[in-house]
Amino acid sequence: MTARMLKFVGLDKAMPDKRPAAERRGDFDEIYAEFTPESGAAQAARCSQCGVPFCQVHCPLQNNIPDWLMLAAEGRMEEAYEVASATNNMPEICGRICPQDRLCEGNCVIEQSGHGTVTIGAVEKFITETAWDAGWVRGPRPRLERSESVGIVGAGPAGLAAAEELRREGYRITVYDRYDRMGGLLVYGIPNFKLEKEVVARRVRLLEEAGVEFVREFEVGRDATLPELRARHDAILLATGVYKPRGLACPGAGLGHVVPAMTYLTASNRKGLGDSVPDYDTGGLNAEGKNVVVVGGGDTAMDCVRTAVRQGALSVRCLYRRDRPNMPGSEREVRHAEEEGVEFVWLSAPEALIGSTKTGVSGVRALRTRLGLPDATGRQSPEPVEGSGFALDADLVIEALGFDPEPIPALFGAPELEVTRWGTARIDWKTMMTNLDGVFAAGDIVRGASLVVWAIRDGRDAAQGIHKHIQARAEARAAAE
């Protein structure tokens, strides 16, 4: 199966087989098959092995993409996995859910030259699934066991990545999470058609087998304060994510059947996991037979519209105030949604929600918008077009407007913990430590709502900062003695 590289000249870009839209609308299974060994090697061989690999430059984890593409093309799959996993604690997850079109693939040199990108994400998934099937994926194996312990608050991607890195160094790791399953957003926020839950569960099992302790249904502030956790451990990592939903600020926003995106997605994911979800069973969080309007334009909005389709919605519309080129979500996800029957209403914003307090929402009154001058972020600001109002039927309105941090200092009983004006944890980016000695933070609680791949990067960086901090304290004690 050995293959030479630079095949992009004679071999077209190809993804693994994608199930037809009519078929995938009826279930929550992943929509792509996996590459065969032959097709995976062939697509990896399209890589041009650039002298300056922009795919790697634009990957938050700085993954050695050209190296593992070459190894996969040559059929050296175990080596390819070792290289892929050297910089990424969850390559099987990133291969599925990273917005490659905005990161590595979007900056592929052969994509820029008109030959079509190397399908990096699909090859990454192919490599890692081959590794899992062959038994090459192993948990961290420390060379020595240390006496120090680290407490990690949050079992999402940042917390899990940090737990693996710190366990590899021999620390005793305890991960505290408010949910009954580990994985955070990966389990309860992302639908199965993008990431099947067993993919997350097997990674958690690997860490448990390696000695990481998981404490489920544990809330800091209720079961222990942050000062109490600091007394238990030599260092603490805050990796809580951000879950406070941003709501609509228009008349009618308080009507029934107007729900935050995470509430809706969590109910759907719990139902898929076999849990009892009364609000789903009674129809409150179930789109079946309803006209659904999702407000927002990010990847969470795409998860909501595609979930509503699979639940049997009568119609699904996505209302977004900017145009398609300015949508923050993945273009690939938009195409999948359109194939599945979602209607996008671009350059439109809700003006009011229509309905009654007795029966709930029945429609959305919206205005057309146009893009004006850039705002402080450099993006053009949407402006309402006078006299452009229109109405949409809606039995269920889902708010996918983003997330803000919860008030961590107050909730955790640590008012001295400093936060930024956005409510995120304030850290020294060189060390990932907060203003509290030995308390670190990583992921969305530092960045605001961001990508899983950035959370993994932050978790790895925080683990390095924690290791240096604990070692420095140990050396100081030894010198004092």
N, C-alpha and C positions, 0 to 999 in steps of 0.2 A: 504493500500500500504506500510505499515511499513515493513522494511526489515532489517535483521541482516547484519552486515558487514563481511569482510573477505571472500567474495564469490569467490575470485580469484582462489581458489583451484578447484572449480567445475564448474565455469562459465567462458567461454572463452571471451577474449577481442572482442568487436564488436563496429563498427562505425555505425552511422545512414546510411540508404540506400543511395548509391551513384548512380547517374544516369549513364547509359551506355555511354561510350566514343562517340559512333556514334551519340547519341542523343545530348549530351552536346556540341559537336563540332559546332552545328548549331545555338546556341544562347549564350547569355551572362548571363543566369540565374545561381544562385548559384548551385554548383554541388551536395551538400549534402542535404538530407531532414533533418528534426528534429527528435529527439528521441520521441517516444510515452511516456506518463507518466510511463508506465510499464517498457519499455526498458531503459529509462533514470534512473529510480530508481535502476534497476538491475545492470546497469553498474557502477553507483555510489557506489553500495554496494560491488564492487570488491576491494575497497580501504582497505589496510591492517592497516590503522590508526597507522602508524609508530610512535615510540617514538621520532625519529629525522626525520621529514618529509623533505626529500631532494627535493621533488617537490616544497615546499615552499621556501626552501633555494635558489633554482636556479631560482626562479621567481623574476624579477627585482622589482616588487611591493610587494614582500613578502606576497602574497595573502594567506589567511588562508584556503588553499585548502582542507585538510582533514576534517575541520569543515563543510564546505558547501557540501562536498560530503556526509558526514554522514546525514546531514539534508535533502538532496535530496533523499537519500536512504530511509529515514523514511517518505517521503512525506510531509515534513515541508517546502514547497517551498518558502513561503514568508520569513521565517527566513533564508533560504539558500540564497535568493537574498540579504537580508540585510547584511549578512556576506560577500558575494561576492563584494557588492558595497561599503563596508566600506573602502576598500583599493584600489579600482579601479573605476575610473570615467566612464569607458567605457567597462564593462565586456562583453557586447554583441559584441563589436568590437574585443577585444582581443580573445574571444572564436572562432572567425572566422579567424583572420589573423595572430595571433602569431605563430611563428615556434615552436610549442609545442615539436616537436621531438628533438629540440636542447635545450629546457629549461625544463619545468616541467615534461613532459612525458618522455623525454630522461633520466631523473634522478629518475624516479619512482622506488622504491625499488623492487616491484614485477616484473617490467620490467627487472631489473638486475638479478633477480633470475630465469628468463626464463618463467614466466607466462604471459607475455604480459602486457604492461602498462595499467593503468586506462586511459580511453579516456577523459582526463581532459578537453580539449578544447571543445569537443562536449557536455559534461555535462554542462559546463559553459554557452554555447549558449542555451542549453535546459532550464536552470534555468532562464536566463535573458529574453528569449522570453516568457516564462510562465509569468514572472513578467510584461512585457509590455502588454501582452494580458489581464491580470487581473487588470491592472491599478495601480499596486503597485509602479511603477517608478515615482518619483516626483522630481521636480527641487529643488534647494537649498532654504531653508526657514530661512532667518536670524532672530535671536531672537531680534535684534535691528538694526536700520539703522544708519550707520556711515556717517559722513560728508566727509571723505576722499575719493578720487577717485584713481583708478589705470588704466593706459592705457596699453593694451596688443597689441603688434605688431605681428600679425600672428594668424590665426584661425585654425591651425592644432592641432594635439593631445596635444602638450604641452600647447599651448595657451588656448584651451578649458578646459583642466583639471585645469589649474590655475584659469581660470575665475569662474569655479564652486566652487572651494575651497574658493576663496576670496569673492565671492558673499554670500556664506554661513556665512562668518564672518560679512556681512553687508556693505561691501564696494561698492561704485558706480563703476561699471566696464564698460569700453569701449574697444571693440576689433576692431582693424583696420586690414584690410586684402586687398591685391591687387586684389583678385579675386571677381567675382560676386556672388559666393556661398561660404559658410563657410565650413571648413573642410580640406582645404589644400590638402595634399597628399592623404588623405582618400577619397576625391572626385575626384580629377583629376589625381592621380597617380596609384591608385589601381583599377583594373578592377572589373566590376560588378559580375563576376563569383566567386570572392572571397569576395566581400563586396558590397552589393546592396546599392545604394546611399540613399534610403529612411531610411536606418538604421542610417546613419549619420545625415540626415536632421531632423529626429524626436528628436535626442539629441540636436541639435541646437535650435529647436523650444522650447524645455523644458527650455533651458537657457534664451531664449528671454522672455518667459512667467514669468521667475523668476526675470526679470529686467535687464539682461545683454544687453547692447546696442552693436549692430554690425554695423560697418561702412564699407560698401563694396566698392570695386574698389578704395581703398585709398593706395597711395604709399608714404611711408616716403621718403623725399627728393624732391618729386614732389609737394605733397599737404601740407606737413608740414615737417620741419626738426626735428631731434631728440631733439635739444634744445627747439624748440617750443612746442613739446609734453611734455617735462619735465616741462615747465611752466604751462601747463594745468592740470597736474596730480601730486599727491603726490608721486607716484612711477610709474616706467615704467618696463614692462617685454618684452624683445626681444625674440620672439619665431618664428623666421622667417623661420627656416629650412635651408637646403642647396640645391640650385637648379642649380648651375653652372655645366654643364655637362663636364665630361672628354672625350676628343675626341681621335680618333685613331691618332697615330703619325707614319704614313707610307705613301709612295707615293700613290696618288689617293684619299686621305682622303677628299679632297675638291670637289669631283665629285658630281653631282646631285644624288638624291635619297639615300644619306647617311645622316641619321638623328639621333639626340640624342633620347634616350629612352623616356625621359619625354615629348618631343615634340610629339612623336608618340602616347604615352599613353593618353596624354591630348586631342589630336584630337579625339581619339576613344571614350573616356569618354564623351566629349562634344557632339559628335554625338549621343551617347546613351541617353543623357539628352535632346535631341531635339534641340540643338543649330545649327546654320548655321556654317559649317566648310568648306570653299571653298577648302582648300588644301586637305581635305579628298575627297570631291566630284570630284575633278579633277584627283584623283588617286595618288597624291604625298605622302599622308600619309595613304594610304589604301593598304593593302596587297593582295587584291583580284586578283587572277590570276597570282601572282608573285612568283618567287623563292626568298625566304627571308632567309637572314643570320643574326643572332643576335650574336654579339660578347660580351661575358661576362658570368659570372657564378653565379651571385647573384639572389636574389628574384625578382629584377627588370627585369633581363633577362628572368626569368620564366614568368613574367607577359606579356612580349613582345611576346615570342614565342607562348604562349597560346592565346593571342589576335589575332596574325596573323593567327592561325589555324581557329579561328571563323570568321575571315574576308574572308575566302575562298582562302588562299594562295595555290599556286600550290605545293610548298614544303617549309618546315621550318626546318632550321638547326641551332643548337646552337654551336658556336665555342668557346671552352674554353681551356686555356693554361695549366691548371693542370688536374689531374684525378678526377674521381667521388668522392672518399673519401675526397679530398681536396677542394671540391666545397663549397663556402660560403653559397649558397642558401639552402633552406629546401629540404631535401631528399624526403619528401612527395610531394612537388611541382614538383620535377623531375619526380617522378613516374606518377603523373597526366599528365604531358606533354608527357611522353612516350606513355601512354595509348591513348592520343589524336593524336598521329602520328608525334610528333617532333623527329627529329634525332639529337642525341648528338655526336659531333665530339670532343672527349676528347684529351688532350695533343696536342693541335694545336693552332697556333697563326697566325694572318694575317701578311703577309709580304708586300703585296701591294694590292690595289684595282684596278681592270681592268675596262676600259671603255673609254668614250670620253666626252669632255666638252659639246658636242651637245646633246648626248642622255643619259648621266649619266652613272652610274655604271652598269657593265654587269657581273662582277665576282669578286671573291676573290682568290688571290694567297696566299697560307698558307704554313707554315712549321710545321712538327711534332716537338714536344718538349719532353724532359725528365726532371724529377725532380732531381735537384742537391742539393747542400748544403743549409742548412737553411739560410734565410735572417735575418734582424734585428728583425723581428716579430716572428721568430721561424718557419716560414713556409718554405718548400723547394722551392727554386727558380727554375722556368722553364728555361731550356736551349735549344736552337735550335739544332736540329739534322741535321748535314750537309748532303745535297743531298736528303732531304726528302720532297721536295716541291710538292704540289698538288694544284689543282684548283677546285673551286666550282662556279656553276652558281649563280648569284645573281642580281635580278632586284631591290632589296631594301635591304640595309644594315642598321641595327639598332645598334647604339653604346650604350651598357649597361655596361659602365666601371666605374660607380660611379659618385659621385657629390662632388664638392668643394664649400666652402662658397663664396658668392658674396662679393665684397669689401665694407662691411657695413659702416665702418667709413666715407669713401668718399661718398657713396650713400646717407647716412643719414645726411650729413652735420655735422658730429661729429668726426673730425680727432683725437681728444683727446681720443677716445674710444680705449682701448688697445685690441689687438688681439694676438693670438699665432702665431708661425711660419707657422702654417697650415691655418691661416686666420680665425679660429674660435674665438668667443668671450672669452676673458680671464676672469675667475671668481674666486672668493673665494668659494670653494666647500662647506664650512661650512654654508655660507649664500646665495649662488647663486648670489651674487652681483658682478658687474663689478667694474672697477676702478672709475667709475662715481657714485657719491652718489645718491642712490635711483634708479639706473638703474640696473636691473637684467637680466639674460639670462637663457634660458632653452632649452633642446631638441637638435636637430641636429646642431644648430648654435653654440653649445658648444661642443658636442661630435663628430661632423662630422656625415656623413650619418649613421644612426643606426636604431634600431627597434622602432616601434610605442610604444611598452610597456615601453621602456626606456624614450621616450618623455613624456609619461604620468607620470612616476615616477619623472622626472625632473620638470614638471609643478607643481606637488604637493609639491615638496621640495621648489621650488621657491615661491609658494604661502605662505608657512610657513615662509620663510625668509622675504618676503615683509611685512607680518603681524607683525612680530617681529620688523622690522625696523620702521614701521609707529608708532607702539605702543611706541617704545623707544623714538622717537622724540616727541610724544605727552607728555610722562612723563617728558622729559627734559624741554619742554616749561612750563608745569604746575609747575615744581620745580622752574623755573626761575621767575615765576610770584609770 
